[in-house]
Amino acid sequence: MRATPPRPGSVHRTADFTSPLTVPGGEVAGTEIVRELPPEVALTVWQVLRTVLLWAAEIPAQRGDLFERSAMEQWERELLEGTFDPEVRYPLAVMVGELAALEDASPEAMAHACLCAAEWGLAHKATRTALAFTEAAALCLPDHPRYAWMAGRMLRKHGYRREAEQWIKRSIRVAGSKGDWETQTLGLNSLGNVFYEAGKYPESVRTLEDALRASRKHRLRAREGEILHDLFAVTVWGGDISRAEGFAQAAFEIYRDGHHRLPALAHDVAVLWIRRGQFARAFSVLKDLPAFFEFPEERIRVLASLARSAGACGDRVIFLHACHNAELLAMDDYISLRSAPALVEIGLGAWDLGEWETAERILESALRFATIAGESDARLQAESALIAVRDRTYPEKEQNPVNSRTAIVDDALATGFLSSLQTAEFTAAGV
């Protein structure tokens, strides 16, 4: 007979946050979990999560009376002997086994098991499940700032900015009280990025500058480079191009010895050069850059930038190669709905070359995906470019591209990127 998980009772909350049971629109996270998981696992996953949250919300001194030990032990046995995916079943069994220990339950073990369940959720494209267990891990260890930061970072990545901001602010406060300066710096950096994504550019710059001062004060050089990189992005959008290039140069000086974000910085700077019409400068850096990007969503953006700069510089061979590889990636349903901005860039590259049929086909795809995804900027760009392509109107291109490519040898930042990308051994993935 299946053990019945405990019902939620009257609990006393000790943390700043209540359990992460709601999502935008007022739906219960349990409903979302049931929708995204197979029926044979959904209810059990939700019941274990709900029980962990009940435990985490209780005053520690009163947790001994929260559950009946024998019922939890029976539930643990059922999980261990179950037949569904052991990659999630075993972490769930660890959680329930710890809860069976009542007042002796280990918050550290609970949090670790929650993260294992979250990793399983991500691997199975169960985003709400992964987010809920990540927040649960942070609730199990409310005085551990890195867990709070991790929850905020994941929520931000998946578009839950309001919830992300709450968790990240918590991580900053707790890190300060614990003297964990690296996590405090990470939190300030992440908070600045949340503001940036929300369009709050002045708040973003101020917060990132706070993070930069903290990184320098505590000699966190790798973090300093990452913050400079983010300041570059924010100031570009703010229109201060001269200051942005200064941030890019400063970030490069830190990244050049093999920081894992060096290829990303090179691409971001190349995109700025494309926006300014400096296609040859961008092309020199982008030609070998796609090889450094593994994830499809990143790789299609880099291929699109390469296609655009190749088209503007008249290199038909590299354009066609980049275009073909990007279109293969865009065939994936998950990528296609996020591919509109990249397809616009490829379409513009085809337009530059006078590849009218290719340009029209790709821009029509960009327009379709942008409309489905609600990407208004990409939609407007695609519509405008389609009008010009159908009228067979040539765009303005870089003058004398061959001479411009030769002049790259005098460009310190471009040549610096090329040299470092060819010789550096990159560090493992960071934050």
C-alpha positions as CSV (number, residue, x, y, z in Angstrom):
1,M,0.0,0.0,0.0
2,R,1.4,3.4,-1.0
3,A,2.3,5.7,1.9
4,T,0.3,8.9,1.9
5,P,2.5,12.0,1.9
6,P,1.7,14.4,4.7
7,R,-0.9,17.1,4.3
8,P,0.2,20.7,4.6
9,G,-0.6,22.0,8.0
10,S,-0.2,25.3,9.8
11,V,3.5,26.1,9.4
12,H,5.7,29.0,10.6
13,R,7.9,30.5,7.9
14,T,11.4,31.6,8.9
15,A,12.8,32.7,5.5
16,D,12.1,35.8,3.5
17,F,10.3,33.8,0.8
18,T,7.4,31.5,0.8
19,S,7.5,28.3,-1.1
20,P,7.8,28.7,-4.9
21,L,4.4,27.4,-5.7
22,T,3.1,30.1,-8.0
23,V,4.1,31.2,-11.5
24,P,3.1,34.2,-13.5
25,G,-0.6,34.1,-14.2
26,G,-1.5,32.6,-10.8
27,E,-1.1,29.0,-11.8
28,V,0.2,26.6,-9.2
29,A,3.6,25.2,-9.9
30,G,2.3,21.7,-9.2
31,T,0.0,22.1,-12.1
32,E,2.8,23.1,-14.3
33,I,4.9,20.1,-13.1
34,V,2.1,17.7,-13.8
35,R,1.7,19.1,-17.3
36,E,5.3,18.8,-18.3
37,L,6.2,15.4,-16.8
38,P,5.1,11.9,-17.8
39,P,2.0,10.7,-15.8
40,E,4.0,7.9,-14.2
41,V,6.3,10.3,-12.4
42,A,4.5,13.6,-12.3
43,L,2.4,13.1,-9.1
44,T,5.3,11.5,-7.2
45,V,7.7,14.3,-8.1
46,W,5.1,16.9,-7.0
47,Q,4.3,15.1,-3.7
48,V,8.0,14.9,-2.8
49,L,8.6,18.6,-3.7
50,R,5.5,19.7,-1.7
51,T,6.7,17.7,1.3
52,V,10.3,19.2,1.1
53,L,8.8,22.7,0.9
54,L,6.6,22.0,4.0
55,W,9.7,20.9,5.9
56,A,11.8,23.9,4.7
57,A,9.1,26.3,5.8
58,E,8.9,25.0,9.4
59,I,10.9,26.4,12.3
60,P,13.8,23.9,12.6
61,A,13.1,23.2,16.3
62,Q,9.6,22.1,15.4
63,R,10.5,19.8,12.4
64,G,10.6,16.7,14.6
65,D,6.8,16.7,14.9
66,L,6.1,17.4,11.3
67,F,6.0,13.9,9.9
68,E,5.4,10.3,11.0
69,R,8.7,8.5,10.8
70,S,7.3,5.1,9.8
71,A,5.2,6.6,6.9
72,M,8.3,8.4,5.6
73,E,10.4,5.3,5.8
74,Q,7.8,3.3,3.9
75,W,7.6,6.0,1.2
76,E,11.4,5.9,0.9
77,R,11.3,2.1,0.4
78,E,8.7,2.5,-2.3
79,L,10.8,5.0,-4.1
80,L,13.9,2.9,-3.9
81,E,12.0,-0.1,-5.2
82,G,10.1,1.8,-7.9
83,T,10.3,1.3,-11.6
84,F,10.5,4.8,-13.1
85,D,13.7,6.7,-14.0
86,P,16.3,6.1,-11.3
87,E,18.0,9.5,-12.2
88,V,15.1,11.2,-10.5
89,R,13.8,8.4,-8.3
90,Y,17.0,8.1,-6.2
91,P,17.2,11.9,-5.4
92,L,13.6,11.8,-4.4
93,A,14.3,8.8,-2.2
94,V,17.2,10.7,-0.6
95,M,14.9,13.6,0.2
96,V,12.2,11.4,1.8
97,G,14.9,9.4,3.6
98,E,16.2,12.6,5.2
99,L,12.7,13.6,6.1
100,A,12.3,10.3,7.9
101,A,15.1,11.4,10.2
102,L,12.8,14.1,11.5
103,E,14.9,16.6,13.6
104,D,18.1,15.0,12.4
105,A,17.5,15.6,8.7
106,S,20.4,17.1,6.9
107,P,19.6,20.3,5.1
108,E,22.8,19.9,3.0
109,A,21.8,16.4,1.8
110,M,18.3,17.7,1.1
111,A,19.6,20.6,-0.9
112,H,22.0,18.5,-2.9
113,A,19.2,16.0,-3.7
114,C,17.0,18.9,-4.9
115,L,19.7,20.0,-7.3
116,C,20.0,16.5,-8.6
117,A,16.3,16.5,-9.3
118,A,16.6,19.9,-10.9
119,E,19.4,18.6,-13.2
120,W,17.2,15.8,-14.2
121,G,14.4,18.2,-15.0
122,L,16.6,20.3,-17.2
123,A,17.8,17.2,-19.1
124,H,14.2,16.3,-19.8
125,K,13.1,19.8,-20.8
126,A,10.9,20.0,-17.6
127,T,11.8,23.6,-16.9
128,R,9.2,24.3,-14.1
129,T,10.2,21.2,-12.3
130,A,13.9,22.2,-12.5
131,L,13.2,25.7,-11.3
132,A,11.0,24.5,-8.4
133,F,13.6,22.1,-7.1
134,T,16.4,24.7,-7.4
135,E,14.3,27.1,-5.3
136,A,13.6,24.2,-2.9
137,A,17.4,23.7,-2.5
138,A,17.8,27.3,-1.6
139,L,15.0,27.1,0.9
140,C,16.6,24.1,2.5
141,L,19.7,26.2,3.1
142,P,18.4,29.7,3.6
143,D,21.7,31.0,5.0
144,H,23.8,29.7,2.1
145,P,24.1,32.7,-0.3
146,R,25.4,30.6,-3.3
147,Y,22.2,28.5,-3.4
148,A,20.0,31.7,-3.4
149,W,22.2,33.1,-6.2
150,M,21.9,29.8,-8.2
151,A,18.1,30.0,-7.9
152,G,18.0,33.5,-9.0
153,R,20.3,32.9,-11.9
154,M,18.2,30.0,-13.2
155,L,15.0,31.9,-12.9
156,R,16.5,34.8,-14.8
157,K,17.7,32.4,-17.5
158,H,14.2,31.1,-18.0
159,G,12.5,34.5,-18.1
160,Y,11.2,34.9,-14.5
161,R,12.9,38.2,-13.8
162,R,10.8,39.3,-10.8
163,E,11.4,36.1,-8.9
164,A,15.1,36.1,-10.0
165,E,15.5,39.6,-8.6
166,Q,14.1,38.5,-5.2
167,W,16.5,35.6,-4.9
168,I,19.5,37.5,-6.2
169,K,18.9,40.3,-3.8
170,R,18.7,37.8,-1.0
171,S,22.0,36.2,-2.1
172,I,23.7,39.6,-1.9
173,R,22.4,40.3,1.6
174,V,23.3,36.9,3.0
175,A,26.7,36.9,1.3
176,G,27.5,40.3,2.9
177,S,26.5,39.0,6.4
178,K,28.7,35.9,5.9
179,G,31.7,37.7,4.4
180,D,31.3,35.7,1.2
181,W,32.6,38.4,-1.1
182,E,32.8,36.3,-4.3
183,T,29.1,35.4,-4.0
184,Q,28.2,39.0,-3.2
185,T,30.1,40.1,-6.3
186,L,28.3,37.4,-8.4
187,G,25.0,38.6,-7.0
188,L,25.6,42.2,-7.9
189,N,26.7,41.2,-11.4
190,S,23.6,39.1,-11.9
191,L,21.3,41.8,-10.5
192,G,22.8,44.3,-12.9
193,N,22.0,41.9,-15.8
194,V,18.4,41.5,-14.5
195,F,18.0,45.3,-14.7
196,Y,19.6,45.3,-18.1
197,E,17.2,42.7,-19.5
198,A,14.3,44.6,-17.9
199,G,15.4,47.7,-19.8
200,K,16.5,49.5,-16.7
201,Y,19.8,50.7,-18.1
202,P,20.8,53.3,-15.4
203,E,20.1,50.9,-12.6
204,S,22.0,48.2,-14.5
205,V,25.1,50.4,-15.0
206,R,25.1,51.5,-11.3
207,T,24.8,47.9,-10.0
208,L,27.4,46.6,-12.4
209,E,29.8,49.4,-11.3
210,D,29.1,48.3,-7.7
211,A,30.0,44.8,-8.7
212,L,33.2,46.0,-10.5
213,R,34.3,47.9,-7.4
214,A,33.7,44.8,-5.3
215,S,35.6,42.5,-7.6
216,R,38.6,44.9,-7.6
217,K,38.5,45.4,-3.8
218,H,38.6,41.6,-3.2
219,R,40.9,40.9,-6.1
220,L,38.5,38.7,-8.0
221,R,40.2,39.2,-11.4
222,A,38.2,36.7,-13.4
223,R,34.9,38.1,-12.1
224,E,36.2,41.6,-12.9
225,G,36.6,40.6,-16.5
226,E,33.1,39.2,-16.7
227,I,31.6,42.4,-15.1
228,L,33.6,44.6,-17.6
229,H,32.1,42.4,-20.4
230,D,28.6,43.0,-19.1
231,L,29.3,46.7,-18.8
232,F,30.3,46.7,-22.4
233,A,26.9,45.3,-23.4
234,V,24.9,47.7,-21.3
235,T,26.8,50.8,-22.5
236,V,26.5,49.7,-26.1
237,W,22.7,49.7,-25.7
238,G,22.9,53.1,-23.9
239,G,24.7,54.5,-26.9
240,D,28.0,55.4,-25.3
241,I,30.2,53.6,-27.9
242,S,33.5,55.1,-26.9
243,R,33.0,54.0,-23.2
244,A,31.8,50.6,-24.4
245,E,34.9,49.9,-26.4
246,G,37.0,50.9,-23.4
247,F,35.1,48.2,-21.3
248,A,35.7,45.7,-24.1
249,Q,39.4,46.4,-24.2
250,A,39.7,46.1,-20.4
251,A,37.7,42.8,-20.4
252,F,39.9,41.5,-23.2
253,E,43.1,42.2,-21.2
254,I,41.7,39.9,-18.5
255,Y,40.2,37.3,-20.8
256,R,43.1,37.0,-23.3
257,D,44.9,34.2,-21.4
258,G,42.1,31.7,-21.8
259,H,39.0,32.8,-20.0
260,H,36.0,30.8,-21.1
261,R,34.1,33.9,-22.1
262,L,36.7,35.2,-24.6
263,P,34.9,33.8,-27.7
264,A,31.7,35.4,-26.4
265,L,33.4,38.8,-26.0
266,A,34.9,38.5,-29.4
267,H,31.4,37.9,-30.9
268,D,29.8,40.7,-28.9
269,V,32.4,43.2,-30.0
270,A,32.1,42.0,-33.6
271,V,28.3,42.5,-33.5
272,L,29.0,46.1,-32.4
273,W,31.4,46.6,-35.4
274,I,28.7,45.2,-37.7
275,R,26.1,47.7,-36.3
276,R,28.6,50.5,-37.0
277,G,29.2,49.3,-40.6
278,Q,32.8,48.1,-39.9
279,F,32.1,44.7,-41.6
280,A,35.7,43.9,-42.5
281,R,36.8,44.4,-38.9
282,A,34.1,42.1,-37.7
283,F,34.7,39.5,-40.5
284,S,38.4,39.1,-39.5
285,V,37.4,38.0,-36.0
286,L,34.3,36.0,-36.9
287,K,35.7,33.7,-39.6
288,D,37.0,31.1,-37.2
289,L,34.7,31.8,-34.3
290,P,31.8,29.3,-34.8
291,A,34.1,26.5,-33.8
292,F,34.2,27.8,-30.3
293,F,30.4,27.6,-29.7
294,E,28.8,24.3,-28.9
295,F,25.2,25.2,-27.9
296,P,22.9,25.6,-30.9
297,E,21.3,28.9,-29.7
298,E,24.7,30.5,-29.4
299,R,26.1,28.9,-32.5
300,I,23.3,30.1,-34.8
301,R,23.9,33.7,-33.6
302,V,27.6,33.5,-34.4
303,L,27.0,31.9,-37.8
304,A,24.5,34.7,-38.5
305,S,27.0,37.4,-37.7
306,L,29.6,35.6,-39.8
307,A,27.1,35.4,-42.7
308,R,26.3,39.1,-42.4
309,S,29.9,40.2,-42.4
310,A,30.9,37.8,-45.2
311,G,28.1,39.1,-47.4
312,A,29.0,42.7,-46.8
313,C,32.6,41.9,-47.6
314,G,31.7,40.0,-50.8
315,D,32.9,36.6,-49.6
316,R,30.3,34.3,-51.2
317,V,31.9,31.0,-50.2
318,I,32.0,31.8,-46.5
319,F,28.6,33.3,-46.6
320,L,27.0,30.2,-48.2
321,H,28.8,27.9,-45.7
322,A,27.6,29.9,-42.7
323,C,24.1,30.2,-44.1
324,H,23.8,26.5,-44.8
325,N,25.0,25.6,-41.2
326,A,22.7,28.1,-39.6
327,E,19.7,26.9,-41.6
328,L,20.4,23.3,-40.4
329,L,20.3,24.5,-36.8
330,A,17.0,26.5,-37.4
331,M,15.3,23.3,-38.5
332,D,15.0,22.3,-34.8
333,D,11.6,23.4,-33.5
334,Y,13.1,24.7,-30.2
335,I,15.7,26.8,-32.0
336,S,13.5,27.9,-34.9
337,L,11.2,29.9,-32.6
338,R,14.2,31.8,-31.3
339,S,16.0,32.1,-34.6
340,A,14.3,35.2,-36.1
341,P,17.1,37.8,-35.2
342,A,19.7,35.4,-36.5
343,L,17.8,34.8,-39.7
344,V,17.4,38.5,-40.3
345,E,21.2,38.9,-40.2
346,I,21.6,36.0,-42.6
347,G,19.0,37.6,-44.9
348,L,20.8,40.9,-44.8
349,G,24.1,39.1,-45.7
350,A,22.3,37.5,-48.7
351,W,21.0,40.9,-49.7
352,D,24.5,42.4,-49.5
353,L,25.6,39.7,-52.1
354,G,22.7,40.2,-54.4
355,E,21.5,36.6,-53.6
356,W,17.9,37.8,-54.1
357,E,16.1,34.5,-53.9
358,T,18.1,33.3,-50.8
359,A,17.5,36.7,-49.1
360,E,13.8,36.6,-49.7
361,R,13.4,33.0,-48.6
362,I,15.4,33.5,-45.3
363,L,13.7,36.9,-44.5
364,E,10.3,35.3,-45.0
365,S,11.3,32.6,-42.5
366,A,12.6,35.3,-40.1
367,L,9.3,37.2,-40.4
368,R,7.3,34.0,-39.8
369,F,9.2,33.0,-36.7
370,A,9.3,36.6,-35.4
371,T,5.6,36.8,-35.6
372,I,5.0,33.5,-33.8
373,A,7.5,34.4,-31.1
374,G,6.3,38.0,-30.7
375,E,9.8,39.4,-31.6
376,S,8.7,42.8,-32.7
377,D,12.1,44.2,-33.5
378,A,13.1,41.2,-35.7
379,R,9.7,41.4,-37.4
380,L,10.1,45.1,-38.3
381,Q,13.6,44.5,-39.6
382,A,12.5,41.5,-41.7
383,E,9.6,43.5,-43.1
384,S,11.8,46.4,-44.0
385,A,14.5,44.3,-45.6
386,L,11.9,42.2,-47.6
387,I,10.6,45.4,-49.2
388,A,14.1,46.4,-50.4
389,V,14.9,42.8,-51.5
390,R,11.7,42.6,-53.6
391,D,12.5,46.0,-55.1
392,R,16.0,44.7,-55.9
393,T,17.5,47.7,-54.1
394,Y,21.2,47.1,-53.1
395,P,22.2,48.1,-49.5
396,E,25.2,50.2,-48.6
397,K,28.3,48.0,-48.2
398,E,31.7,48.5,-46.9
399,Q,33.9,50.3,-49.4
400,N,36.9,48.4,-50.8
401,P,36.6,45.3,-48.5
402,V,39.9,43.9,-49.6
403,N,41.8,47.0,-48.6
404,S,39.8,47.1,-45.3
405,R,40.8,43.5,-44.5
406,T,44.4,44.4,-45.1
407,A,44.1,47.3,-42.7
408,I,43.1,44.9,-39.8
409,V,46.8,44.4,-39.0
410,D,46.7,47.9,-37.5
411,D,43.7,47.1,-35.3
412,A,45.0,46.2,-31.9
413,L,41.7,44.8,-30.5
414,A,40.9,42.7,-33.6
415,T,44.4,41.3,-33.9
416,G,44.4,40.7,-30.1
417,F,41.3,38.6,-30.4
418,L,42.7,36.6,-33.4
419,S,46.0,35.9,-31.6
420,S,44.3,34.9,-28.3
421,L,41.7,32.7,-29.9
422,Q,44.4,30.8,-31.8
423,T,46.7,30.2,-28.9
424,A,44.7,30.1,-25.6
425,E,43.6,27.0,-23.8
426,F,40.2,27.9,-22.4
427,T,39.3,27.4,-18.7
428,A,36.3,25.3,-17.9
429,A,32.8,26.8,-18.0
430,G,32.2,29.3,-15.3
431,V,29.1,31.2,-14.1
